[in-house]
Amino acid sequence: MNMQENARLILGLRAKGWTDTEINDLVLWIETGNEKYNPEKKEEKPHEERK
């Protein structure tokens, strides 16, 4: 993944409401495989109906 793709991923996760700590932990988990960084499942909010 190049830097442009990384930036888009981070911006997309921020837009979804992820905190910078959650994003950093996800990246660390992907790179290291260390389970202490494994993201925990969040409850999803119901999608609003688009008009």
ZADO-1210 file (C-alpha; in nm, 4 decimals, padded with zeros to 6 digits):
<atoms>
<atom x="00.0000" y="00.0000" z="00.0000" code="MET" pos="1"/>
<atom x="00.1475" y="00.3356" z="-00.0957" code="ASN" pos="2"/>
<atom x="00.1255" y="00.6603" z="00.0996" code="MET" pos="3"/>
<atom x="-00.1691" y="00.7925" z="-00.1016" code="GLN" pos="4"/>
<atom x="-00.3673" y="00.4754" z="-00.0262" code="GLU" pos="5"/>
<atom x="-00.2692" y="00.4978" z="00.3407" code="ASN" pos="6"/>
<atom x="-00.3894" y="00.8571" z="00.3575" code="ALA" pos="7"/>
<atom x="-00.7228" y="00.7655" z="00.1975" code="ARG" pos="8"/>
<atom x="-00.7660" y="00.4797" z="00.4442" code="LEU" pos="9"/>
<atom x="-00.6998" y="00.7082" z="00.7416" code="ILE" pos="10"/>
<atom x="-00.9342" y="00.9775" z="00.6105" code="LEU" pos="11"/>
<atom x="-01.2045" y="00.7196" z="00.5450" code="GLY" pos="12"/>
<atom x="-01.1763" y="00.5771" z="00.8962" code="LEU" pos="13"/>
<atom x="-01.1872" y="00.9265" z="01.0467" code="ARG" pos="14"/>
<atom x="-01.5006" y="00.9977" z="00.8445" code="ALA" pos="15"/>
<atom x="-01.6523" y="00.6805" z="00.9938" code="LYS" pos="16"/>
<atom x="-01.5872" y="00.8182" z="01.3428" code="GLY" pos="17"/>
<atom x="-01.2691" y="00.6283" z="01.4341" code="TRP" pos="18"/>
<atom x="-01.0330" y="00.8031" z="01.6741" code="THR" pos="19"/>
<atom x="-00.6668" y="00.8511" z="01.5889" code="ASP" pos="20"/>
<atom x="-00.5766" y="00.5958" z="01.8584" code="THR" pos="21"/>
<atom x="-00.8091" y="00.3366" z="01.7028" code="GLU" pos="22"/>
<atom x="-00.6586" y="00.4019" z="01.3596" code="ILE" pos="23"/>
<atom x="-00.3022" y="00.3744" z="01.4921" code="ASN" pos="24"/>
<atom x="-00.3848" y="00.0503" z="01.6731" code="ASP" pos="25"/>
<atom x="-00.5348" y="-00.0950" z="01.3548" code="LEU" pos="26"/>
<atom x="-00.2234" y="-00.0089" z="01.1535" code="VAL" pos="27"/>
<atom x="00.0004" y="-00.1547" z="01.4262" code="LEU" pos="28"/>
<atom x="-00.2068" y="-00.4732" z="01.4351" code="TRP" pos="29"/>
<atom x="-00.1869" y="-00.5106" z="01.0562" code="ILE" pos="30"/>
<atom x="00.1907" y="-00.4564" z="01.0547" code="GLU" pos="31"/>
<atom x="00.2891" y="-00.6517" z="01.3674" code="THR" pos="32"/>
<atom x="00.0105" y="-00.9055" z="01.4178" code="GLY" pos="33"/>
<atom x="00.0296" y="-00.8267" z="01.7900" code="ASN" pos="34"/>
<atom x="-00.3106" y="-00.9121" z="01.9385" code="GLU" pos="35"/>
<atom x="-00.2974" y="-00.6249" z="02.1879" code="LYS" pos="36"/>
<atom x="-00.3639" y="-00.3925" z="01.8920" code="TYR" pos="37"/>
<atom x="-00.6434" y="-00.6050" z="01.7437" code="ASN" pos="38"/>
<atom x="-00.9480" y="-00.3785" z="01.7039" code="PRO" pos="39"/>
<atom x="-01.2545" y="-00.4751" z="01.9004" code="GLU" pos="40"/>
<atom x="-01.5857" y="-00.4998" z="01.7214" code="LYS" pos="41"/>
<atom x="-01.8031" y="-00.1914" z="01.7672" code="LYS" pos="42"/>
<atom x="-02.1780" y="-00.1875" z="01.7670" code="GLU" pos="43"/>
<atom x="-02.2923" y="-00.0545" z="01.4341" code="GLU" pos="44"/>
<atom x="-02.5441" y="00.2235" z="01.4170" code="LYS" pos="45"/>
<atom x="-02.8421" y="00.1588" z="01.1899" code="PRO" pos="46"/>
<atom x="-02.8004" y="00.3204" z="00.8510" code="HIS" pos="47"/>
<atom x="-03.0155" y="00.6226" z="00.7865" code="GLU" pos="48"/>
<atom x="-03.2434" y="00.5993" z="00.4886" code="GLU" pos="49"/>
<atom x="-03.1203" y="00.8114" z="00.2003" code="ARG" pos="50"/>
<atom x="-03.3673" y="01.0367" z="00.0250" code="LYS" pos="51"/>
</atoms>
